[in-house]
Amino acid sequence: MQFGVPMVLLMYLLLFLLLSLLYPPKELILSGMADFIESQKKGLGGWTTAEKNTLFVFGTAVLLWIPPRPIW
């Protein structure tokens, strides 16, 4: 742990610098992106029953995972 974490951080920094030099970022053109995202969101429509059920089950699993000991 004392060796691995600093080594990973150093390698991540070196990788970032290397990739930045080899593949410099291009200029981003984001004009009209907000309108595009809004139109895509409208095209999705409302939540289906399956999506609501999945959200409920996932939320319940997360909430039951949080306590350090069983709640029953």
C-alpha positions as CSV (number, residue, x, y, z in Angstrom):
1,M,0.0,0.0,0.0
2,Q,2.8,2.4,0.9
3,F,4.5,1.6,-2.4
4,G,1.6,0.9,-4.7
5,V,-0.5,4.0,-4.2
6,P,2.4,6.5,-4.9
7,M,3.5,4.4,-7.8
8,V,0.0,4.4,-9.4
9,L,-0.3,8.2,-8.9
10,L,3.1,8.7,-10.5
11,M,2.3,6.4,-13.5
12,Y,-1.1,8.1,-13.9
13,L,0.6,11.5,-14.1
14,L,3.2,10.2,-16.6
15,L,0.5,8.6,-18.7
16,F,-1.5,11.8,-18.7
17,L,1.5,13.9,-19.8
18,L,2.5,11.3,-22.5
19,L,-1.0,11.2,-24.0
20,S,-1.3,15.0,-23.9
21,L,2.0,15.3,-25.8
22,L,1.2,12.6,-28.3
23,Y,-2.5,13.4,-28.8
24,P,-3.0,17.1,-28.0
25,P,-6.7,18.0,-27.4
26,K,-8.5,19.7,-30.2
27,E,-10.7,22.7,-29.8
28,L,-14.2,21.7,-28.7
29,I,-17.1,23.3,-30.5
30,L,-20.2,23.0,-28.3
31,S,-22.5,25.5,-29.9
32,G,-26.0,24.1,-30.1
33,M,-25.2,21.3,-27.7
34,A,-27.8,22.4,-25.1
35,D,-30.6,22.4,-27.7
36,F,-29.5,18.9,-29.0
37,I,-29.5,17.5,-25.5
38,E,-32.9,19.0,-24.7
39,S,-34.4,17.5,-27.9
40,Q,-33.0,14.1,-27.1
41,K,-34.4,14.2,-23.6
42,K,-37.9,15.1,-25.0
43,G,-37.6,12.1,-27.4
44,L,-37.1,9.7,-24.5
45,G,-40.6,10.3,-23.0
46,G,-41.6,9.4,-19.5
47,W,-40.5,6.7,-17.2
48,T,-41.8,3.2,-18.0
49,T,-43.1,0.9,-15.2
50,A,-40.0,-1.3,-15.7
51,E,-37.7,1.7,-15.2
52,K,-39.6,2.7,-12.0
53,N,-39.4,-0.8,-10.6
54,T,-35.7,-1.0,-11.4
55,L,-35.1,2.3,-9.6
56,F,-37.1,1.2,-6.6
57,V,-35.2,-2.1,-6.3
58,F,-31.8,-0.5,-6.8
59,G,-32.6,2.3,-4.3
60,T,-33.8,-0.3,-1.7
61,A,-30.6,-2.4,-2.2
62,V,-28.4,0.7,-1.7
63,L,-30.3,1.8,1.4
64,L,-30.1,-1.7,2.9
65,W,-26.4,-1.8,2.2
66,I,-25.6,1.4,4.1
67,P,-26.3,0.4,7.7
68,P,-23.2,-1.2,9.4
69,R,-25.4,-3.9,10.9
70,P,-28.7,-5.6,10.0
71,I,-31.7,-3.4,10.7
72,W,-34.1,-6.3,11.5
